[in-house]
């Protein structure tokens, strides 16, 4: 799968919280952030699919 590196600038408090969560879960900060972003994008995609399905039913 192709990949692209993306830089994130996080506020200090968010970065500190992410580091704590990563450490608590036995992950690196990169692993934690990657997992969090992947999870959120998956939820957004599922939500968009549900909205598309609902709109298709409405217009049928």
Biopython code that builds the backbone (N, CA, C, O; Angstrom):
import numpy as np
from Bio.PDB.StructureBuilder import StructureBuilder

atoms = [
    (1, "UNK", "N", (0.846, -1.167, 0.000)),
    (1, "UNK", "CA", (0.000, 0.000, 0.000)),
    (1, "UNK", "C", (0.895, 1.234, 0.000)),
    (1, "UNK", "O", (1.844, 1.301, 0.782)),
    (2, "UNK", "N", (0.615, 2.209, -0.858)),
    (2, "UNK", "CA", (1.402, 3.430, -0.873)),
    (2, "UNK", "C", (1.194, 4.195, 0.434)),
    (2, "UNK", "O", (0.131, 4.121, 1.050)),
    (3, "UNK", "N", (2.197, 4.908, 0.830)),
    (3, "UNK", "CA", (2.062, 5.716, 2.040)),
    (3, "UNK", "C", (2.699, 7.074, 1.800)),
    (3, "UNK", "O", (3.492, 7.266, 0.878)),
    (4, "UNK", "N", (2.333, 7.984, 2.643)),
    (4, "UNK", "CA", (2.871, 9.328, 2.569)),
    (4, "UNK", "C", (3.062, 9.818, 3.991)),
    (4, "UNK", "O", (2.168, 9.669, 4.824)),
    (5, "UNK", "N", (4.195, 10.391, 4.273)),
    (5, "UNK", "CA", (4.464, 10.923, 5.593)),
    (5, "UNK", "C", (3.766, 12.267, 5.732)),
    (5, "UNK", "O", (3.844, 13.116, 4.844)),
    (6, "UNK", "N", (3.087, 12.450, 6.853)),
    (6, "UNK", "CA", (2.385, 13.693, 7.136)),
    (6, "UNK", "C", (2.859, 14.186, 8.499)),
    (6, "UNK", "O", (2.929, 13.416, 9.457)),
    (7, "UNK", "N", (3.176, 15.441, 8.575)),
    (7, "UNK", "CA", (3.589, 16.033, 9.847)),
    (7, "UNK", "C", (2.387, 16.643, 10.552)),
    (7, "UNK", "O", (1.528, 17.268, 9.931)),
    (8, "UNK", "N", (2.349, 16.449, 11.856)),
    (8, "UNK", "CA", (1.277, 17.031, 12.664)),
    (8, "UNK", "C", (1.879, 17.968, 13.690)),
    (8, "UNK", "O", (2.893, 17.652, 14.313)),
    (9, "UNK", "N", (1.266, 19.095, 13.861)),
    (9, "UNK", "CA", (1.641, 20.003, 14.937)),
    (9, "UNK", "C", (0.535, 19.933, 15.975)),
    (9, "UNK", "O", (-0.598, 20.344, 15.725)),
    (10, "UNK", "N", (0.878, 19.407, 17.137)),
    (10, "UNK", "CA", (-0.109, 19.257, 18.201)),
    (10, "UNK", "C", (0.180, 20.241, 19.325)),
    (10, "UNK", "O", (1.341, 20.474, 19.662)),
    (11, "UNK", "N", (-0.851, 20.813, 19.899)),
    (11, "UNK", "CA", (-0.625, 21.666, 21.068)),
    (11, "UNK", "C", (0.058, 20.850, 22.171)),
    (11, "UNK", "O", (-0.124, 19.635, 22.256)),
    (12, "UNK", "N", (0.826, 21.512, 22.994)),
    (12, "UNK", "CA", (1.606, 20.833, 24.026)),
    (12, "UNK", "C", (0.741, 19.925, 24.904)),
    (12, "UNK", "O", (1.139, 18.796, 25.192)),
    (13, "UNK", "N", (-0.433, 20.393, 25.335)),
    (13, "UNK", "CA", (-1.272, 19.576, 26.211)),
    (13, "UNK", "C", (-1.766, 18.314, 25.500)),
    (13, "UNK", "O", (-1.848, 17.251, 26.115)),
    (14, "UNK", "N", (-2.092, 18.424, 24.227)),
    (14, "UNK", "CA", (-2.536, 17.265, 23.459)),
    (14, "UNK", "C", (-1.381, 16.287, 23.273)),
    (14, "UNK", "O", (-1.560, 15.076, 23.407)),
    (15, "UNK", "N", (-0.215, 16.804, 22.970)),
    (15, "UNK", "CA", (0.965, 15.967, 22.798)),
    (15, "UNK", "C", (1.296, 15.224, 24.093)),
    (15, "UNK", "O", (1.592, 14.029, 24.064)),
    (16, "UNK", "N", (1.248, 15.919, 25.215)),
    (16, "UNK", "CA", (1.523, 15.280, 26.507)),
    (16, "UNK", "C", (0.510, 14.180, 26.800)),
    (16, "UNK", "O", (0.871, 13.103, 27.275)),
    (17, "UNK", "N", (-0.744, 14.453, 26.520)),
    (17, "UNK", "CA", (-1.795, 13.444, 26.760)),
    (17, "UNK", "C", (-1.619, 12.245, 25.842)),
    (17, "UNK", "O", (-1.802, 11.105, 26.269)),
    (18, "UNK", "N", (-1.270, 12.490, 24.595)),
    (18, "UNK", "CA", (-1.034, 11.398, 23.651)),
    (18, "UNK", "C", (0.163, 10.553, 24.091)),
    (18, "UNK", "O", (0.127, 9.327, 23.988)),
    (19, "UNK", "N", (1.205, 11.194, 24.574)),
    (19, "UNK", "CA", (2.370, 10.452, 25.073)),
    (19, "UNK", "C", (1.995, 9.572, 26.262)),
    (19, "UNK", "O", (2.411, 8.416, 26.339)),
    (20, "UNK", "N", (1.206, 10.121, 27.189)),
    (20, "UNK", "CA", (0.771, 9.334, 28.353)),
    (20, "UNK", "C", (-0.063, 8.137, 27.923)),
    (20, "UNK", "O", (0.126, 7.030, 28.428)),
    (21, "UNK", "N", (-0.987, 8.357, 26.989)),
    (21, "UNK", "CA", (-1.846, 7.270, 26.517)),
    (21, "UNK", "C", (-1.028, 6.213, 25.787)),
    (21, "UNK", "O", (-1.263, 5.017, 25.957)),
    (22, "UNK", "N", (-0.084, 6.642, 24.987)),
    (22, "UNK", "CA", (0.765, 5.696, 24.252)),
    (22, "UNK", "C", (1.576, 4.855, 25.219)),
    (22, "UNK", "O", (1.649, 3.634, 25.080)),
    (23, "UNK", "N", (2.180, 5.502, 26.192)),
    (23, "UNK", "CA", (2.989, 4.788, 27.183)),
    (23, "UNK", "C", (2.133, 3.799, 27.965)),
    (23, "UNK", "O", (2.548, 2.664, 28.197)),
    (24, "UNK", "N", (0.952, 4.222, 28.368)),
    (24, "UNK", "CA", (0.050, 3.346, 29.130)),
    (24, "UNK", "C", (-0.353, 2.126, 28.305)),
    (24, "UNK", "O", (-0.561, 1.044, 28.854)),
    (25, "UNK", "N", (-0.461, 2.299, 27.007)),
    (25, "UNK", "CA", (-0.855, 1.199, 26.129)),
    (25, "UNK", "C", (0.319, 0.402, 25.582)),
    (25, "UNK", "O", (0.130, -0.528, 24.798)),
    (26, "UNK", "N", (1.532, 0.761, 25.992)),
    (26, "UNK", "CA", (2.713, 0.038, 25.523)),
    (26, "UNK", "C", (3.057, 0.318, 24.071)),
    (26, "UNK", "O", (3.659, -0.517, 23.395)),
    (27, "UNK", "N", (2.673, 1.492, 23.594)),
    (27, "UNK", "CA", (2.933, 1.874, 22.204)),
    (27, "UNK", "C", (3.899, 3.052, 22.157)),
    (27, "UNK", "O", (4.106, 3.746, 23.153)),
    (28, "UNK", "N", (4.475, 3.261, 21.001)),
    (28, "UNK", "CA", (5.224, 4.488, 20.778)),
    (28, "UNK", "C", (4.211, 5.583, 20.455)),
    (28, "UNK", "O", (3.051, 5.306, 20.150)),
    (29, "UNK", "N", (4.660, 6.806, 20.526)),
    (29, "UNK", "CA", (3.773, 7.921, 20.181)),
    (29, "UNK", "C", (3.308, 7.796, 18.735)),
    (29, "UNK", "O", (2.133, 8.016, 18.441)),
    (30, "UNK", "N", (4.221, 7.442, 17.829)),
    (30, "UNK", "CA", (3.848, 7.277, 16.418)),
    (30, "UNK", "C", (2.788, 6.196, 16.239)),
    (30, "UNK", "O", (1.829, 6.382, 15.489)),
    (31, "UNK", "N", (2.957, 5.066, 16.925)),
    (31, "UNK", "CA", (1.971, 3.983, 16.815)),
    (31, "UNK", "C", (0.613, 4.436, 17.329)),
    (31, "UNK", "O", (-0.418, 4.160, 16.715)),
    (32, "UNK", "N", (0.620, 5.132, 18.459)),
    (32, "UNK", "CA", (-0.629, 5.600, 19.050)),
    (32, "UNK", "C", (-1.359, 6.572, 18.126)),
    (32, "UNK", "O", (-2.558, 6.430, 17.885)),
    (33, "UNK", "N", (-0.625, 7.559, 17.611)),
    (33, "UNK", "CA", (-1.237, 8.562, 16.739)),
    (33, "UNK", "C", (-1.741, 7.910, 15.449)),
    (33, "UNK", "O", (-2.835, 8.221, 14.979)),
    (34, "UNK", "N", (-0.945, 7.012, 14.885)),
    (34, "UNK", "CA", (-1.370, 6.307, 13.669)),
    (34, "UNK", "C", (-2.669, 5.534, 13.929)),
    (34, "UNK", "O", (-3.605, 5.597, 13.131)),
    (35, "UNK", "N", (-2.718, 4.816, 15.034)),
    (35, "UNK", "CA", (-3.922, 4.060, 15.375)),
    (35, "UNK", "C", (-5.123, 4.956, 15.591)),
    (35, "UNK", "O", (-6.226, 4.643, 15.145)),
    (36, "UNK", "N", (-4.911, 6.080, 16.279)),
    (36, "UNK", "CA", (-6.011, 7.005, 16.549)),
    (36, "UNK", "C", (-6.548, 7.615, 15.260)),
    (36, "UNK", "O", (-7.761, 7.714, 15.071)),
    (37, "UNK", "N", (-5.653, 8.018, 14.385)),
    (37, "UNK", "CA", (-6.091, 8.615, 13.115)),
    (37, "UNK", "C", (-6.781, 7.575, 12.247)),
    (37, "UNK", "O", (-7.812, 7.862, 11.638)),
    (38, "UNK", "N", (-6.229, 6.383, 12.185)),
    (38, "UNK", "CA", (-6.842, 5.312, 11.399)),
    (38, "UNK", "C", (-8.244, 5.003, 11.909)),
    (38, "UNK", "O", (-9.175, 4.842, 11.120)),
    (39, "UNK", "N", (-8.392, 4.920, 13.233)),
    (39, "UNK", "CA", (-9.700, 4.644, 13.826)),
    (39, "UNK", "C", (-10.700, 5.739, 13.485)),
    (39, "UNK", "O", (-11.834, 5.452, 13.102)),
    (40, "UNK", "N", (-10.286, 6.979, 13.623)),
    (40, "UNK", "CA", (-11.187, 8.098, 13.347)),
    (40, "UNK", "C", (-11.589, 8.155, 11.877)),
    (40, "UNK", "O", (-12.755, 8.394, 11.561)),
    (41, "UNK", "N", (-10.643, 7.941, 10.990)),
    (41, "UNK", "CA", (-10.964, 7.945, 9.563)),
    (41, "UNK", "C", (-11.905, 6.802, 9.212)),
    (41, "UNK", "O", (-12.787, 6.961, 8.368)),
    (42, "UNK", "N", (-11.727, 5.663, 9.845)),
    (42, "UNK", "CA", (-12.617, 4.525, 9.615)),
    (42, "UNK", "C", (-14.044, 4.865, 10.045)),
    (42, "UNK", "O", (-15.009, 4.548, 9.349)),
    (43, "UNK", "N", (-14.159, 5.510, 11.197)),
    (43, "UNK", "CA", (-15.497, 5.909, 11.676)),
    (43, "UNK", "C", (-16.131, 6.931, 10.747)),
    (43, "UNK", "O", (-17.323, 6.851, 10.452)),
    (44, "UNK", "N", (-15.338, 7.895, 10.284)),
    (44, "UNK", "CA", (-15.865, 8.903, 9.357)),
    (44, "UNK", "C", (-16.325, 8.266, 8.051)),
    (44, "UNK", "O", (-17.364, 8.639, 7.508)),
    (45, "UNK", "N", (-15.554, 7.307, 7.549)),
    (45, "UNK", "CA", (-15.926, 6.622, 6.308)),
    (45, "UNK", "C", (-17.222, 5.832, 6.491)),
    (45, "UNK", "O", (-18.087, 5.843, 5.615)),
    (46, "UNK", "N", (-17.355, 5.152, 7.619)),
    (46, "UNK", "CA", (-18.575, 4.381, 7.889)),
    (46, "UNK", "C", (-19.783, 5.311, 8.011)),
    (46, "UNK", "O", (-20.865, 5.000, 7.514)),
    (47, "UNK", "N", (-19.592, 6.439, 8.666)),
    (47, "UNK", "CA", (-20.673, 7.407, 8.815)),
    (47, "UNK", "C", (-21.084, 7.970, 7.453)),
    (47, "UNK", "O", (-22.273, 8.121, 7.172)),
    (48, "UNK", "N", (-20.111, 8.274, 6.623)),
    (48, "UNK", "CA", (-20.409, 8.795, 5.285)),
    (48, "UNK", "C", (-21.161, 7.747, 4.471)),
    (48, "UNK", "O", (-22.085, 8.082, 3.729)),
    (49, "UNK", "N", (-20.773, 6.493, 4.604)),
    (49, "UNK", "CA", (-21.455, 5.421, 3.873)),
    (49, "UNK", "C", (-22.910, 5.301, 4.328)),
    (49, "UNK", "O", (-23.806, 5.120, 3.505)),
    (50, "UNK", "N", (-23.142, 5.402, 5.630)),
    (50, "UNK", "CA", (-24.525, 5.351, 6.138)),
    (50, "UNK", "C", (-25.347, 6.525, 5.604)),
    (50, "UNK", "O", (-26.513, 6.359, 5.246)),
    (51, "UNK", "N", (-24.735, 7.712, 5.554)),
    (51, "UNK", "CA", (-25.449, 8.882, 5.021)),
    (51, "UNK", "C", (-25.758, 8.709, 3.547)),
    (51, "UNK", "O", (-26.841, 9.077, 3.092)),
    (52, "UNK", "N", (-24.812, 8.147, 2.791)),
    (52, "UNK", "CA", (-25.065, 7.904, 1.366)),
    (52, "UNK", "C", (-26.195, 6.900, 1.169)),
    (52, "UNK", "O", (-27.054, 7.077, 0.305)),
    (53, "UNK", "N", (-26.184, 5.843, 1.981)),
    (53, "UNK", "CA", (-27.237, 4.824, 1.883)),
    (53, "UNK", "C", (-28.591, 5.424, 2.234)),
    (53, "UNK", "O", (-29.585, 5.144, 1.564)),
    (54, "UNK", "N", (-28.638, 6.241, 3.272)),
    (54, "UNK", "CA", (-29.900, 6.881, 3.675)),
    (54, "UNK", "C", (-30.388, 7.824, 2.584)),
    (54, "UNK", "O", (-31.584, 7.872, 2.296)),
    (55, "UNK", "N", (-29.478, 8.569, 1.978)),
    (55, "UNK", "CA", (-29.871, 9.487, 0.908)),
    (55, "UNK", "C", (-30.375, 8.710, -0.307)),
    (55, "UNK", "O", (-31.327, 9.131, -0.963)),
    (56, "UNK", "N", (-29.742, 7.582, -0.604)),
    (56, "UNK", "CA", (-30.172, 6.770, -1.740)),
    (56, "UNK", "C", (-31.579, 6.229, -1.501)),
    (56, "UNK", "O", (-32.390, 6.183, -2.425)),
    (57, "UNK", "N", (-31.873, 5.819, -0.265)),
    (57, "UNK", "CA", (-33.226, 5.328, 0.055)),
    (57, "UNK", "C", (-34.241, 6.447, -0.062)),
    (57, "UNK", "O", (-35.360, 6.237, -0.528)),
    (58, "UNK", "N", (-33.849, 7.629, 0.360)),
    (58, "UNK", "CA", (-34.754, 8.776, 0.329)),
    (58, "UNK", "C", (-35.153, 9.131, -1.099)),
    (58, "UNK", "O", (-36.300, 9.494, -1.360)),
    (59, "UNK", "N", (-34.197, 9.024, -2.021)),
    (59, "UNK", "CA", (-34.461, 9.411, -3.389)),
    (59, "UNK", "C", (-34.963, 8.269, -4.263)),
    (59, "UNK", "O", (-35.252, 8.481, -5.440)),
    (60, "UNK", "N", (-35.072, 7.072, -3.716)),
    (60, "UNK", "CA", (-35.613, 5.947, -4.501)),
    (60, "UNK", "C", (-37.101, 5.986, -4.582)),
    (60, "UNK", "O", (-37.709, 5.114, -5.204)),
]
sb = StructureBuilder()
sb.init_structure("model")
sb.init_model(0)
sb.init_chain("A")
sb.init_seg("    ")
for serial, (resi, resn, name, xyz) in enumerate(atoms, 1):
    if name == "N":
        sb.init_residue(resn, " ", resi, " ")
    sb.init_atom(name, np.array(xyz, "f"), 0.0, 1.0, " ", f" {name:<3s}", serial, name[0])
structure = sb.get_structure()
